[in-house]
Amino acid sequence: MNKQDKIYIAGHRGLVGSALWNNLKNKGYKNLVGRSHQELDLMDRGAVKQFFDEENPQYVFLAAAQVGGIMANNTYRADFIYNNLQIQQNVIGESFNHNVRKLLFLGSTCIYPRDAEQPIKEEALLTSPLEYTNEPYAIAKIAGLKMCESFNLQYGTNYIAVMPTNLYGPNDNFDLERSHVFPAIIRKIHLADCLYNENWEGVYKDLNQRPIENISGNNSKAEILFILKKYGVTSSDVTLWGTGTPMREFLWSEDMADACVYIMEKVDFKDTYSSTQKEIRNCHINIGSGKEISIKALAELVSTVVGYKGSLLFDTTKPDGTMRKLTDVNKLHALGWTHTIEIESGIQKLYNWYLENQ
């Protein structure tokens, strides 16, 4: 990529897209294009075609997706598969129709089998059943990476699929109905700390910025306490889903963005598989830290950073999800990139960002 090339970041306001945008901008790329959902509905094929007709980008980062944690994935199963398939088909299809030079498709490590051997190599894809709670989303992402792979093999395009591990960072989703585990833990412990210290101004400020089921800081204390208790937050404790024993790998979103831009600058499709392979498959690239932590240990670290003195409880009637999901990042390291932000400093950075954006 040259600094003047037109680069479209689909989903540029989200956790992933905003990190990509900032990374590119900081590296001197001057011709970045983004559209909010209100400006461009990526599920509308006609609107996507019109956008590509008008803008004609040379490079595309496909970071737009409907995402969420266990509860959202399991509740909105049809939305997660249908909406993501539509977005991917429209953006990848129009990228092909408009001769985009290179495309980066961002998937997720939930594409791998529930019981895959750890750490998970790219070759584990489609070798056994998926985790049930996020199966629809995983299938959509598998379709996206296979679409990239298939266009490359049939038409000689240069589309690369990357599978980031669990991400956290600026512009994360802290909606307790739909968020991933990390931002949910941050927010729950922050709110519990406010209640523990009778800091009602902090509670009001939080809920005014991010209402929970239409409950804001303008509601009564009784209404606020009721909705917070529904989500496991009281003045004395925080209740999290599952046993706390599942292991998770986390990567700071700005590290992920740096890896993606590095790949777009230095890696081509031909570099993602061995020339000795009889069948060209599993050309995607894991992006992660290669390190893991239990949900319980993560919550304890967050409590320390927040300064929370209350108790951490676990609702074992709720699902744990996949018990372990550690990526093998040897392929990424061999291509020349490694992460820089460790989880301990990352928690402090994320909590600082959260407090500054209330």
Secondary structure, 3 states (H helix, E strand, C coil): CCCCCCEEEECCCCHHHHHHHHHHHHCCCCCEECCCCCCCCCCCHHHHHHHHHHHCCCEEEECCCCCCCHHHHHHCHHHHHHHHHHHHHHHHHHHHHCCCCEEEEECCHHHCCCCCCCCECHHHCCCCCCCHHHHHHHHHHHHHHHHHHHHHHHHCCCEEEEEECEEECCCCCCCCCCCCHHHHHHHHHHHHHHHHCCCHHHHHHHHHHCCECCECCCCCHHHHHHHHHHCCECCCEEEEECCCCCEECEEEHHHHHHHHHHHHHHCCHHHHCCCCCCCCCCCCEEECCCCCEEHHHHHHHHHHHHCCCCEEEEECCCCCCCCEECECCHHHHHCCCCCCCCHHHHHHHHHHHHHHCC
